[in-house]
Amino acid sequence: MKVARADRRTAVFAVDEVKTYTKDDFPDDKVYGTTGRPELRLMTCGGKFNKKSGYSANVVVFAHLTSWKKQTA
């Protein structure tokens, strides 16, 4: 995955894993904790939907920075 930055560089990330976690089993430390390297977390709703309580889970994409590219005009 690529992320275009305001400084005209593109950060290139490799996806390491995609996991679905129930709300009761969400790993806060794994998702929000420090890693020692540039990483990216993308989160969205997942699981079954209930009108009263919303979605039952979250889908999390884990990725790490692999390179930088200079954007061309």
Secondary structure, 3 states (H helix, E strand, C coil): CEEECCCCEEEEEEEEEEEEEEHHHCCHHHHHCCCCCCEEEEEEEEEEEECCCEEEEEEEEEEEEEEEEECCC
